[in-house]
Amino acid sequence: MIEKEFIIENEAGLHARPAARLIKLAGSFLSDISIIRDNKTGNAKSLLSVLALGIYKGTKITVRADGPDEITAMYKISKLIENNFSEED
């Protein structure tokens, strides 16, 4: 299991469009991927679960990946978050 902390810098936070990009990416991995905000944990493969965390600009989150492809998953998710959820590589 690996974890990494992020501060969400995206102007609109993790609303529908960036959340959908994250869920699509997370869903492409076998590993269990969670997003933790304060003491609440959401499944990164579920749009409702992610939106229910109420993540706004400046929110600190932890991404946790646990499974056979956790390192690749964390790398790709880190890139997505660090690029403010833009689809550019």
C-alpha positions as CSV (number, residue, x, y, z in Angstrom):
1,M,0.0,0.0,0.0
2,I,1.3,3.5,-0.8
3,E,-0.1,6.9,0.0
4,K,0.6,10.4,-1.1
5,E,-0.7,13.8,0.0
6,F,-1.9,16.5,-2.3
7,I,-3.3,20.0,-2.1
8,I,-6.0,20.5,-4.7
9,E,-5.0,23.6,-6.7
10,N,-7.8,23.3,-9.4
11,E,-9.9,26.4,-9.2
12,A,-13.2,24.5,-9.0
13,G,-11.8,21.8,-6.7
14,L,-12.8,18.2,-7.4
15,H,-16.2,18.9,-9.0
16,A,-17.9,16.8,-11.7
17,R,-15.5,17.1,-14.7
18,P,-12.1,16.7,-12.9
19,A,-13.7,14.0,-10.6
20,A,-14.8,12.1,-13.7
21,R,-11.3,12.2,-15.2
22,L,-9.9,10.9,-11.9
23,I,-12.5,8.1,-11.7
24,K,-11.9,7.1,-15.3
25,L,-8.2,6.9,-14.6
26,A,-8.6,5.1,-11.2
27,G,-10.9,2.6,-12.9
28,S,-8.2,1.5,-15.3
29,F,-6.2,-0.1,-12.5
30,L,-6.7,-3.3,-10.6
31,S,-5.6,-1.7,-7.3
32,D,-8.0,-0.3,-4.7
33,I,-7.7,3.4,-4.9
34,S,-9.1,5.7,-2.1
35,I,-9.2,9.4,-1.5
36,I,-9.1,10.5,2.1
37,R,-10.1,14.0,3.3
38,D,-10.0,14.6,7.0
39,N,-11.5,11.4,8.5
40,K,-13.6,10.6,5.5
41,T,-12.6,8.0,2.8
42,G,-14.0,7.8,-0.7
43,N,-13.6,5.2,-3.4
44,A,-11.7,6.8,-6.2
45,K,-13.6,4.6,-8.7
46,S,-17.0,6.0,-7.7
47,L,-18.1,9.5,-8.8
48,L,-20.7,9.9,-6.0
49,S,-18.1,8.7,-3.4
50,V,-15.6,11.3,-4.6
51,L,-18.1,14.2,-4.9
52,A,-19.4,13.4,-1.4
53,L,-16.0,14.3,0.1
54,G,-16.6,18.0,-0.8
55,I,-13.1,18.7,-2.1
56,Y,-12.5,22.4,-2.9
57,K,-9.5,24.4,-4.0
58,G,-6.9,24.3,-1.2
59,T,-8.2,21.1,0.3
60,K,-5.5,18.6,1.5
61,I,-6.3,15.0,0.4
62,T,-4.4,11.7,0.6
63,V,-4.6,9.3,-2.2
64,R,-4.1,5.6,-1.2
65,A,-3.4,2.8,-3.7
66,D,-3.3,-0.8,-2.7
67,G,-2.9,-3.7,-5.1
68,P,-0.8,-5.2,-7.9
69,D,-0.4,-2.0,-10.0
70,E,-0.3,0.5,-7.1
71,I,2.9,2.2,-8.1
72,T,1.8,2.8,-11.7
73,A,-1.6,3.9,-10.4
74,M,-0.1,6.4,-8.0
75,Y,2.3,7.8,-10.7
76,K,-0.5,8.4,-13.2
77,I,-2.9,9.8,-10.6
78,S,-0.2,12.1,-9.2
79,K,0.4,13.4,-12.8
80,L,-3.3,14.1,-13.2
81,I,-3.6,16.0,-10.0
82,E,-0.3,17.9,-10.4
83,N,-1.5,19.0,-13.9
84,N,-4.7,20.3,-12.3
85,F,-6.8,17.6,-14.0
86,S,-5.9,18.7,-17.5
87,E,-5.8,16.0,-20.1
88,E,-2.4,17.1,-21.4
89,D,0.6,14.8,-20.6
